[in-house]
Amino acid sequence: MIVKTEPLTIMAIANMNAQDGAATVNGCYCLEVKELDGAQKILFENWGTADQQSIQEALRQVEKDNKENARDEWEVLKEVSQQFADLGNGYLILLDENYIPFGKKNYMDSNYKPLNAEAAPK
């Protein structure tokens, strides 16, 4: 999802678990890009590819995931991007199984910085 237009920035959400049975940890990754071919470059545009088959497959997967998850992940991305509007390029916001932010880290760092209570959604 495009979360900033200047500089052009996208945010993606993914399950960060490396093993089955571990507590769910999701990550919202922020990435500044120079160009997005085919994108209208408008705020909160869900950008991907021009390949219609890939788009339909991705939409089916999102629908499936949203049925399995407690919240719509598009809305989670939008909320996280607004709550952490100053999140820099290459940074992640870590979310628990209920999509509550609990940590922030640079993608390359092994450890995260816990978020203070003020950063938590009200």
Residue, then its C-alpha position, 0 to 999 in steps of 0.5 A: m500500500i502506498v502510505k506516502t507520496e513524498p517521498l513515494t513510500i510503500m508499506a507491506i504487512a507480513n507474518m514474521n514467524a519463522q516456526d510453527g507454534a510460535a506466538t504470532v508477530n506481524g511486521c509492517y515494513c516501510l520502504e521508500v521507492k523511486e518509481l512504481d510502474g503502473a501505480q497512480k501514486i495516490l495515498f493508500e493505493n494498493w499497488g502491485t502489478a499490471d498482470q490481471q491474473s496475479i492481481q486476482e490471485a492476490l485479491r483471493q488470498v487477501e480475502k482468505d487471510n482477512k476471513e482468518n484474521a481478526r482485522d482487515e490487514w489493509e486497514v491495519l496498514k493504513e492505521v500503522s502508517q498514520q500512527f507512525a507517520d515518521l517511520g523511516n525507510g527500512y524500518l518495521i513496526l512489530l504487531d502482536e496477534n491482535y495487530i497491536p504495535f509493540g516494537k520498532k526496528n530497522y530491518m537489518d537489526s536483530n533486536y527491536k526497541p519496545l514502544n512506549a505506552e503512549a505509542a499504543p492505539k487508544 
